[in-house]
Structure formats: C-alpha cells, structure tokens
Amino acid sequence: MQKKNLKIFIIAGEVSGDVLGAKIMREMPSAEFVGVGGENMQAAGLKPIFPISDLAVMGLFEVLAKAKTLTGRINQTVDAIIKYKPDVVLTIDSPSFAKRVIKKVRQSVGKKNSIKFYHVVAPQVWAWGAKRAKKFAKIFDKLYSFFDFEAPYFTRYGLPTIAVGHPIADGLKLSEKNKEEIINNKKLISLIPGSRMSEVKKLLPVFKQVADKLGSGYKFVIPTVETTKDYIEKEIKNWVNHPDLVPASERYDLYAKTYIAIAASGTVSAELAIMHIPSIIVYKMNRATMWMAQRVIKIKWASLVNILLNKTVYPELLGDNANAENIITEVQRLSKLDNRKKMISDLTSADKMWHKSKSKTASRLIAEDIKNSI
C-alpha cells in the first residue's frame, strides 16, 4: 500500500536542479521534503540544511579550491539523511556530490537499509566515457534520464532508467508572433554569465568588453541568480553601457524579447534552443581544467542542441576563444537575416526531441513514478 506522506530527502546542487526540484515537489503536495536546494525549492516547501551556493562550483581545480567546504557539506548531508530516515533520497544532477553522499550513506546504514536512492539527470557518460555508467549503476536504485538515447548506457549495467523528456521544455514554446519579433528586433542582447560564481568571474569581464565595443545601439540585460546577484551588481557599476538586471524567475520573458543571447555553456543553452533564440555559447575555465577536458571529452560540442542534431547550430566559443573579438564577429553574423532564419529553422527541427509525453510534464512523470514505486 502506498504511503500517504512520503519522506523525501532531496538534493539539488545547482540553480537548474533547484528549478526542476521545485517542479517535482509541487507534483507531490502531500510529501515532506528536507535537503539541499535554493530559493525555488524553498518556496515549494523545502526545509534546507545549508545554502545551495556551497555546491555551485565546476571544474577539477575549482572543486579542489573548495575541497574542505565540500567535504564538510558531504558529511553534513550524510548525517542528515541517516537522522531523517527518508523513504527516498532524490538527487538532481551534481553527480559527483550525489555519488559521494550516497556511497557514504550506504556504507553507514548497511545492507538492511530500506532507503531508495533515485537520481535525476543522467550523467553525460556518452561524452566522458560509457564505462562510467557501471559505477553509477552500483550506487543508485533508479535513474531518470531526459532522452531515450541515454537509457541503454545504464540499463546494460542493471540500473532501471526512465526517459522523461527535458523538464525545461514544458511550456517553453514561442508563439509565431514572438518568433517574428525576435527576427526583427535589433536591440536587446541578453548576457548570461552562468549561475556559478567561478563562471561569472571569468565571463563578466568579457561581456563588459563586448558591451563597450558594440556600443549604445544595443540594450543589454543580465538575468541574475541569488548566488551571484550581489557580485554582478557591484561589477557592472563601471560599465559604459550599463546593463539592466532581472531576476532569474523572469528570464523566460527576457529571452522571448531577446535579439541575440550570449550565454555560458550549460542548461541555459537548452532553454534558449527550446525557445528558438539565436544565441552564442561561450565558456571559460581554469586552463588546466580546459586542457584536461579537451583530452577526455569524446564529443564535438558542449551545447545540447548541437549534440542532439549532430551539427553546429549554436556557435561555441570555449576557453581562449571566448573573447570579445570572436563574440562580436558572431553577433555581426547573426545580425544578418538569412543567418538568423537558418538558425531558428534548425532550432525548430529539434522540437520533437525535447518532449517524452504530450499530456504529462517531465516533473509529473518523475513524481508519479516515485509515488508508485514506494
């Protein structure tokens, strides 16, 4: 018999996971949620054990710089799970943190443990090495992937994997009117430096150079998240072309009016692709991290839409190529109507790949499966 009030320990280490976590929580109004999340999950009823900002890092050397803090938070999370005794531990993305937490919990509670360990967002083993799926399968009891092609990497090692579609695709389709406005509007450029402080510190100086060189003929807007808002407000005070700031909760309204987006590689590139926004994807990281990634990653692209369509739709400027000169060149290219129409046409061709069910959102599919499996 299904329990009426599930106890769920939920962990989201990044803003994108926080947004998805909140959607899943709202599909389970009778469940109790304790764990790690940001403003969206807290608004949905989460009782947090520490700030999400402590986990918002990326890159080997960036992680090493915060190793002491991360180790402390891992141990704190493990202790909280053991004390809480949830029915399910639901981890969302942040696979490195999630794996370390779950392994420690399993070691502590032993074989008689009744807790189920579920994970949302399949690690990109198709990019980093398929054999990594085997290690993941030993740690978790179930995986919710976004795309059908991901499931076989994990089911071959005995991990039940359910493809649910990409959650951010729910409700993000533009009207024909908005599409026409995007083609004709020649003013608003969205500068999206990412949600992690390490990303923002590297990209904001580049974005300043772009805004200065493009001049007053453009309007610049930056969507901000709680973890970086104060820093961005301080840094943009000396910009010649001062950008407006909008909260992340209003970002889709911003994107719908955007002429060109210049965005950090990550979940936002999928949001922009689903909304058919002409965009340029950029990313800068520690040079040693970049050097290592170039030798390990087994795919040509960083943007999900490029990977799904197996071609360059969004131009990608990574590492040293993410500079003002190259970005401005791409802005000029996307200012030509034929190039804009071609990009929007390519983005439209990917629409059918983002959804799994016509009647249910990804978050509802996840919530229903959790309720039915306990």
CORKA-V369912 format. One record per run of one state. SS is the DSSP state (alpha for helix, beta for strand, coil for the rest). FROM is the first residue (numbers start at 0). LEN is the number of residues. If there is no record, write none. Layout:
SS:FROM:LEN
SS:FROM:LEN
//
This chain:
coil:0:6
beta:6:6
coil:12:2
alpha:14:12
coil:26:5
beta:31:5
coil:36:2
alpha:38:5
coil:43:3
beta:46:2
coil:48:3
alpha:51:4
coil:55:4
alpha:59:6
coil:65:1
alpha:66:18
coil:84:3
beta:87:5
coil:92:2
alpha:94:15
coil:109:6
beta:115:5
coil:120:4
alpha:124:4
coil:128:3
alpha:131:8
coil:139:2
beta:141:4
coil:145:2
alpha:147:8
coil:155:4
beta:159:4
coil:163:3
alpha:166:3
coil:169:6
alpha:175:9
coil:184:3
beta:187:5
coil:192:4
alpha:196:18
coil:214:4
beta:218:6
coil:224:4
alpha:228:10
coil:238:5
beta:243:4
alpha:247:9
coil:256:3
beta:259:5
coil:264:2
alpha:266:8
coil:274:4
beta:278:5
coil:283:3
alpha:286:10
coil:296:7
alpha:303:6
coil:309:5
beta:314:4
alpha:318:3
coil:321:2
alpha:323:11
coil:334:2
alpha:336:13
coil:349:1
alpha:350:4
coil:354:7
alpha:361:12
coil:373:1
//
